[in-house]
Amino acid sequence: MTDLEYLEHAETLLRQVEQACDRINEESDADIDNQRVGGMVTLIFPDRSQIVINLQKPLHEVWMASRFGGYHYRFDGTHWRDTKDQSEFFDRLSRDASAQAGRSLDFSPR
């Protein structure tokens, strides 16, 4: 994958996270704040815990850190997959965000 292809896919991922957060806030009272600075999105939950998602351009990866661990994702042509267990990015984000929020949250792109 070229640098330009990586950036296109990674930027799409960050936009999808932001859009999912906005949708969740519109459809519920989850009250998750999302802040974007360059290649990093921070989700801030009512209890002040955070999930941080950032681009690792030299490695062509997206990293996510939550209360439950740190994860590295690479694009497989269709999905962003964890470099260790091959789990899908939005599945893990939904699972960790749900645990941090204390309620079921679905970050899957629509």
C-alpha positions in Angstrom: 0.0 0.0 0.0 1.3 3.4 -0.8 1.5 6.3 1.7 -1.4 8.0 -0.1 -3.6 4.9 -0.1 -2.9 4.4 3.6 -3.8 8.1 4.4 -7.1 7.8 2.4 -8.1 4.6 4.3 -6.9 5.9 7.7 -8.7 9.3 7.3 -11.9 7.4 6.3 -11.6 5.4 9.5 -11.2 8.5 11.7 -14.2 10.1 10.0 -16.3 7.0 10.6 -15.4 7.0 14.3 -16.4 10.7 14.6 -19.7 10.1 12.7 -20.5 7.0 14.8 -19.9 9.0 18.0 -22.2 11.8 16.7 -24.9 9.2 15.8 -24.6 7.5 19.2 -25.0 10.9 21.0 -28.0 11.8 18.8 -29.7 8.4 19.4 -29.0 8.1 23.2 -27.8 10.0 26.2 -24.4 8.5 26.1 -22.7 11.9 26.1 -19.4 10.9 24.6 -17.2 13.9 23.6 -15.0 13.4 20.5 -12.1 15.7 19.8 -9.9 15.6 16.7 -6.4 17.0 16.5 -4.7 16.1 13.3 -4.4 12.3 13.0 -5.8 11.7 16.4 -9.3 11.3 17.7 -10.0 11.2 21.5 -13.3 9.9 22.8 -14.0 11.2 26.3 -16.7 9.4 28.4 -18.8 11.0 31.2 -16.5 9.4 33.8 -13.6 11.2 32.1 -12.0 8.0 30.8 -10.8 8.1 27.3 -10.2 6.1 24.2 -7.4 7.5 21.9 -7.2 6.5 18.2 -4.2 7.8 16.3 -2.5 7.3 13.0 1.0 5.8 12.8 1.9 7.0 9.3 5.4 5.4 9.1 4.1 2.0 10.0 0.8 2.3 8.0 -1.1 1.5 11.1 -3.8 2.9 13.3 -3.3 2.6 17.1 -6.1 2.5 19.7 -5.7 2.8 23.4 -8.4 2.2 25.9 -8.7 1.2 29.6 -8.4 -2.4 28.4 -5.3 -2.2 26.4 -3.4 -0.9 23.4 -4.1 -2.2 19.9 -2.4 -1.9 16.5 -4.4 -2.2 13.3 -3.4 -2.6 9.6 -5.7 -2.4 6.7 -6.2 -5.7 4.9 -7.9 -4.3 1.8 -11.3 -4.4 3.4 -11.1 -4.0 7.2 -8.6 -2.7 9.8 -7.3 -5.8 11.6 -5.4 -6.1 14.9 -1.8 -7.1 14.2 -1.9 -9.7 17.0 -5.3 -11.4 17.0 -6.8 -10.2 13.7 -9.9 -8.8 15.4 -11.7 -6.0 13.5 -11.3 -2.4 14.6 -14.9 -1.4 15.0 -15.7 -4.6 16.9 -13.0 -3.8 19.4 -13.9 -0.1 19.6 -17.6 -1.0 20.2 -16.6 -3.6 22.9 -14.2 -1.3 24.8 -16.4 1.8 24.5 -19.4 -0.2 25.8 -17.4 -1.3 28.8 -16.1 2.2 29.5 -19.6 3.7 29.1 -21.4 1.0 31.1 -23.9 0.5 28.2 -24.1 -1.1 24.8 -22.6 1.1 22.1 -22.3 0.3 18.4 -19.5 2.2 16.6 -20.0 0.2 13.4 -20.1 2.5 10.3 -23.5 2.8 8.7 
